[in-house]
């Protein structure tokens, strides 16, 4: 009985907009974009909505924080096209991306631990061969490659990808790796050992440079971890609201299917 009553309730755009602090134009835009089901029209041409539209709007707004506007829009459009499996695929992709981001964070944290404390401190000087501080503040490609147990060609490849940026000696033209370059090379080396591709490593190196080194990056990693947790919670909230909307939509469609044309319309 409640379903029958709800299916006949008529709401104005403002009734949907006001609880969420939206404009009525935003509601109309969402409908035109396929985020909401198509609204019925009065004889005067005014849009009329139902509690089901309100549920759709709530689901979309709940999906936004975890999935972003583009994916949340794609999910709702797929639902309203009847392509629910496509909507679920989009949801799965967001969860997969979050998992990948968590793995990347762990890889960076592991790489930082493996670098050792000397990588966090400026002014490292050369020590005995094989010692942790054997890389001087400025070094050349051969000694650095030997210290990392890689080929010089690998360092040149990393340079071409923008992962290390050695300067050139003005007299000899040789590559000179300063303190920041050595740090970046060691971090790239650790991440490559963890199986990460160069294109995956590039944004992480950018974060190190933006933070001004590894020590300041630790605060950024803490913030990164917090944001991933917030996103994970948002994905759960969005999934719950989407499930509630799908259930209500199925109930409403089943009821409308039972109606004769004189009793109502889809």
C-alpha positions as a printed Julia matrix, in Angstrom:
266×3 Matrix{Float64}:
  0.0    0.0     0.0
  2.85   2.36    0.85
  4.42   1.63   -2.53
  1.18   2.52   -4.28
  0.88   5.78   -2.4
  4.51   6.7    -3.03
  4.23   6.02   -6.74
  1.43   8.59   -6.95
  3.17  11.32   -4.93
  4.15  14.23   -7.14
  7.16  16.38   -6.25
  8.41  19.63   -7.74
 12.05  20.21   -8.71
 12.44  22.37   -5.61
 11.28  19.47   -3.42
 14.22  17.4    -4.69
 16.7   20.25   -4.66
 16.11  21.84   -1.25
 17.16  18.9     1.02
 20.56  18.78   -0.71
 21.15  22.51   -1.03
 20.9   22.31   -4.83
 19.28  24.62   -7.31
 16.21  23.52   -9.23
 18.25  23.97  -12.41
 20.74  21.4   -11.14
 17.91  18.9   -10.72
 16.73  19.56  -14.27
 20.28  19.21  -15.53
 20.66  15.88  -13.77
 17.49  14.62  -15.39
 18.63  15.73  -18.84
 21.97  14.01  -18.26
 20.25  10.71  -17.47
 21.28  10.77  -13.83
 17.6   10.85  -12.85
 14.81   8.96  -14.6
 12.77  11.0   -17.05
 10.15  13.1   -15.27
  6.48  13.16  -16.12
  4.99  16.42  -17.39
  1.79  18.19  -16.47
 -0.55  19.47  -19.15
  1.18  22.83  -18.73
  4.57  21.25  -19.38
  5.89  21.39  -15.81
  8.1   18.54  -14.59
  6.75  16.35  -11.83
  8.91  13.98   -9.85
  8.26  11.12   -7.43
  9.98   9.77   -4.32
 11.81   7.42   -6.69
 13.46  10.42   -8.33
 14.43  11.66   -4.88
 16.04   8.27   -4.21
 17.94   8.47   -7.5
 19.26  11.91   -6.61
 20.32  10.69   -3.17
 22.11   7.71   -4.7
 23.96   9.89   -7.19
 25.09  12.37   -4.55
 26.26   9.47   -2.35
 28.28   8.02   -5.24
 30.05  11.3    -5.99
 32.63  11.37   -3.14
 33.95   7.87   -3.81
 33.65   7.63   -7.59
 33.87  11.18   -8.86
 31.39  12.96  -11.12
 32.19  11.13  -14.33
 31.92   7.6   -12.96
 28.93   8.39  -10.74
 27.15   9.79  -13.79
 28.05   6.7   -15.8
 26.67   4.43  -13.08
 23.31   6.21  -12.94
 23.01   6.43  -16.72
 23.68   2.7   -17.03
 21.0    1.95  -14.43
 18.43   4.04  -16.29
 19.31   2.37  -19.58
 18.61  -0.96  -17.95
 22.31  -1.91  -18.12
 22.75  -2.72  -14.44
 25.72  -5.02  -15.07
 27.5   -2.1   -16.73
 26.82   0.0   -13.64
 28.27  -2.74  -11.43
 31.37  -2.89  -13.63
 31.95   0.83  -13.07
 31.58   0.3    -9.32
 34.07  -2.57   -9.45
 36.56  -0.45  -11.37
 36.5    2.22   -8.67
 37.16  -0.39   -6.0
 39.99  -1.84   -8.09
 41.52   1.61   -8.45
 41.35   2.13   -4.69
 43.07  -1.22   -4.15
 45.8   -0.25   -6.61
 46.27   3.07   -4.84
 46.61   1.27   -1.49
 49.23  -1.05   -2.97
 51.13   1.91   -4.38
 51.11   3.61   -0.99
 52.46   0.47    0.65
 55.15   0.2    -2.02
 56.27   3.77   -1.41
 56.3    3.26    2.36
 58.3    0.05    1.91
 60.7    1.78   -0.48
 61.29   4.57    2.02
 62.05   2.06    4.76
 64.45   0.17    2.5
 66.32   3.35    1.58
 67.54   3.68    5.15
 67.95   6.79    7.31
 70.88   8.17    5.3
 68.55   8.81    2.36
 66.53  11.17    4.55
 69.5   13.26    5.58
 71.22  15.88    3.42
 74.95  16.01    2.81
 75.77  12.3     2.56
 79.45  11.76    1.85
 81.44   8.95    0.33
 82.35   6.09    2.6
 84.15   2.78    2.18
 83.01   0.71   -0.81
 79.84  -1.19    0.01
 78.93   0.96    2.99
 75.43   2.56    3.14
 76.87   6.04    2.71
 79.15   5.1    -0.18
 77.32   7.45   -2.58
 78.77  10.97   -2.37
 76.7   14.13   -2.6
 77.67  14.39   -6.27
 78.58  11.34   -8.33
 78.75  10.12  -11.9
 76.68   7.57  -13.76
 79.14   4.68  -13.4
 79.59   4.78   -9.61
 75.85   5.3    -9.08
 74.97   2.39  -11.37
 77.47   0.18   -9.54
 76.04   1.15   -6.15
 72.52   0.24   -7.29
 73.7   -2.9    -9.14
 72.16  -1.73  -12.4
 73.51  -0.81  -15.81
 74.26   2.81  -16.74
 71.78   2.34  -19.6
 69.06   1.85  -16.99
 69.85   5.2   -15.41
 69.73   6.82  -18.84
 66.32   5.23  -19.41
 65.09   6.62  -16.1
 66.4   10.01  -17.08
 64.52   9.87  -20.4
 61.35   9.12  -18.42
 61.97  12.16  -16.19
 62.55  10.06  -13.07
 66.08  11.35  -12.49
 67.42  14.73  -13.63
 71.2   14.84  -13.43
 72.94  18.02  -14.5
 75.72  18.04  -17.08
 79.27  19.03  -16.26
 79.9   22.14  -18.41
 83.45  21.05  -19.26
 83.11  17.31  -19.87
 79.41  16.97  -20.6
 79.24  14.07  -18.16
 76.11  13.48  -16.12
 76.51  14.61  -12.51
 74.07  13.18   -9.99
 73.49  15.46   -7.03
 71.98  14.56   -3.69
 68.37  14.82   -4.91
 69.2   12.8    -8.03
 70.75  10.01   -5.95
 67.69  10.01   -3.71
 65.35   9.79   -6.69
 67.4    7.01   -8.29
 67.32   4.95   -5.11
 63.57   5.4    -4.75
 62.98   4.44   -8.4
 65.19   1.4    -7.9
 63.17   0.22   -4.91
 59.87   0.71   -6.69
 61.09  -1.08   -9.81
 62.12  -4.01   -7.63
 58.56  -3.97   -6.32
 57.25  -4.45   -9.85
 56.1   -0.91  -10.61
 56.23   0.47  -14.13
 58.03   3.7   -14.94
 54.75   5.48  -15.7
 53.45   4.42  -12.28
 56.58   5.66  -10.55
 56.64   9.08  -12.21
 53.86  10.68  -10.12
 55.44   9.35   -6.93
 58.79  10.94   -7.78
 56.91  14.17   -8.48
 55.43  13.96   -4.99
 58.9   13.6    -3.48
 60.12  16.65   -5.38
 57.05  18.69   -4.49
 57.41  17.77   -0.82
 61.06  18.83   -0.92
 62.52  15.45   -0.06
 61.72  12.19    1.69
 61.28  13.5     5.24
 58.51  15.97    4.34
 56.94  13.25    2.2
 56.2   11.21    5.31
 53.54  13.75    6.3
 52.13  13.56    2.78
 51.98   9.76    3.05
 50.01  10.04    6.28
 47.57  12.38    4.57
 47.44  10.05    1.55
 46.58   7.1     3.8
 43.84   9.11    5.47
 42.34  10.14    2.14
 42.29   6.53    0.95
 40.37   5.55    4.08
 37.87   8.35    3.51
 37.45   7.23   -0.1
 36.95   3.62    0.95
 34.21   4.65    3.37
 32.61   6.8     0.67
 32.54   3.85   -1.72
 30.7    1.8     0.9
 28.18   4.6     1.5
 27.63   5.02   -2.22
 27.11   1.28   -2.69
 24.51   1.18    0.09
 22.55   4.1    -1.39
 22.75   2.65   -4.89
 21.48  -0.7    -3.64
 18.57   1.01   -1.84
 17.69   2.88   -5.03
 17.85  -0.25   -7.17
 15.55  -2.09   -4.76
 13.03   0.77   -4.72
 13.22   1.05   -8.5
 12.51  -2.67   -8.92
  9.57  -2.47   -6.51
  8.12   0.54   -8.3
  8.52  -1.03  -11.73
  6.84  -4.23  -10.52
  3.9   -2.25   -9.16
  3.52  -0.15  -12.29
  3.62  -3.29  -14.4
  0.54  -4.52  -12.56
 -1.4   -1.36  -13.31
 -3.7   -1.12  -16.25
 -3.14   1.84  -18.62
 -6.08   3.62  -16.97
 -4.56   3.3   -13.53
 -1.22   4.91  -14.24
  1.76   5.02  -16.52
  5.46   4.02  -16.16
